[in-house]
Amino acid sequence: MLTKRQRRTFRYVLTYLVCVVAFLFFITPMLWIAYSSFRTPEAIFSAKIYTAAKDFTVDNYKTVLSVTDFPVYFWNSLRLGLVVTAASMLLSIPGAYGLSRYPLRGKNAYIMGVFSMQMFPVVLLLIPIYTVIFAIGLFNTIVGVALGQLMLVLPFAVWMLKGYFDNLPKDIEDSARIDGCNLFQTLSRIVLPISAPGIMVAAFYAFVVSWGDYLVVSVISQSQRTSTLTLALQRLGSALILRWGQVAAATVLTIVPTILLFSFVQTRLVEGLTSGAVKS
Amino acid sequence: MKARFIKENSGLPLIMPTLVVMALFSVLPLIEGFRLSFTDSNLLNKGEHWIGLQSYVKLAHDPIFWGAFLHSLVLTASVVVLQLVLGLILALALKQEVPGIRFVRSIIMASWVIPVAATAIIFQFMVEPGYGFYNIVLHALGIKANNFWFGDLQLAFPVIILLHLWRNVPFYGIAFLAAIQAIPHTTYEAAEIDGAGPWRSFVHVTVPGVRNMMIVMVTIHVLWTFNNFDMVYLSTGGGPVYATEVLPVYLYLQAWQSYSVGYASSIGVVMFVVLMIYFVVYIRIYERRET
């Protein structure tokens, strides 16, 4: 039988062991590419981990930002992400609020329906969507891509927000209604402010899905003009001669915005994402 | 009559816009996909003919399809099970209040938020023969590994599994951590008073506490992993020699490289049917448990 003290030591050792392994596996690859993006080609190809101070450079970033169309792709990814986030929030906030608070015949069927939409194979849906978007002249446009990405975001966003609204106390809204607030006033003055953390997470989710999407963009945008970072990265990565320093710099520029946003919502992320799972 | 309808459905105006968009961009395309799978539709030539079940007969005799089918099932099953176990271990470690744990908790989910296109590049760079990080480390340990792992017949599929784990295990870990932290302290104390050791309090307190979260995580990730396209497409493209081919990638290549939209749709219908079966069985089991 172990003493309490031995048990505590054992627990500490195990905990740190798991954390160190987790750090090495999950975080090192990102640190390695960030580190490499500041190295000269000679340093990268030297097959050494250590780099002398004189072999650090920002040339990779300079080249990526000035020689290639990278800034254009960055701008495309950014406005696409903003459009998709705005549109999906405009649709899913009232939708989720309605599902959470208002009487509705066959409500469970609606909820189950929304949830089961995540089962639809997006690769299949894209075939008819491509045809329609082509027919209405939105092929190779940001709006066309945004419409396609909406369906990636909406089902999960609605389900997640509905769970979040379910867990909020109802009393304040009731008293607001008794005080004569109409639906719009209740939503904008009461519901939005108190559910801001949940909505931020939903918005973050929408933005990250759009920013990271390759599938929809590759089908609906086939011109350089509307290409995004993910498409550019894929092209860079499959080039015959890999300039790893530049590829690394481009990768870092693609990752950094998502990591920055993540650091803002980080503490609330899981609570928001899984609120559909927790019933109180 | 009318008043009653309005009273019973007053939430309808709020959810209507979402429902319309979902109908237009998910339900109708799904139905159209079903229809296309019975035609010889091709993006290159206009006009299509009804060919009945011919695509499905062709599928049944297509070895690449069966390979992809098997890969999809094995990938989904192994990835979800491994994520569940590793996520739980990670959560148990993250739960300990030791110095520095907050830092680990705050950064560990970073791999989940970055684009898969970046993940593919990062790992291609990590496993580069010669100067990739893993190979430098392996070399220092005296192990020779000079082949490119993504291009290796034996290694490519396990590496795809590894990529999925890299992206999702931290999400599981943090989600389970949240569920564990929601378990009241008194429950653990009561178990301890009853003489339960760490193992028994894990089995009888922790596991029931995270059960709901487990169910949700598994359900969502079965759907997400089975339908996942970009992890395979962007890292191996289904190769080498179809060793990592999965259904979504095969469908994509049929539709957008061979332009055989009809045939591609039949693959999509099979995918949908597989998930439908999973969903129905899952709901049956879930409902039986509840009652």
Interface residues (C-beta under 8 A of the other chain):
Chain A: R7 R11 Y12 L14 T15 Y16 V18 C19 A22 F23 F25 F26 I27 T28 P29 M30 W32 I33 S36 I44 F45 S46 A47 K48 I49 L91 S92 P94 G95 Y97 G98 L99 R101 Y102 P103 L104 R105 K107 Y110 V114 S116 M117 Q118 M119 F120 P121 V122 V123 L124 L125 L126 I127 P128 I129 L147 G148 L150 M151 L154 P155 V158 V208 W211 G212 D213 Y214 L215 S218 V219 L229 T230 L231 L233 Q234 L236 G237 W244 V247 A248 T251 T254 I255 T258 I259 L261 F262 S263 Q266 T267 L269 V270 E271 L273 T274 G276 A277 V278 K279
Chain B: K7 E8 N9 S10 G11 L12 P13 L14 I15 P17 T18 L19 V21 M22 F25 S26 V27 L28 P29 L30 E32 G33 L36 I89 L90 L92 A93 L94 Q96 V98 G100 I101 V104 S106 I107 I108 M109 A110 S111 V113 I114 P115 V116 A117 A118 A120 I121 I122 F123 Q124 F125 M126 E128 G130 Y131 F133 N135 I136 H139 W166 V169 P170 F171 G173 I174 A175 L177 A178 A179 A182 P198 N212 M213 I215 V216 M217 I220 L223 W224 N227 F229 D230 Y233 L234 L247 P248 L251 Y252 A255 W256 V261 A264 S265 I267 G268 V269 M271 F272 L275 M276 F279
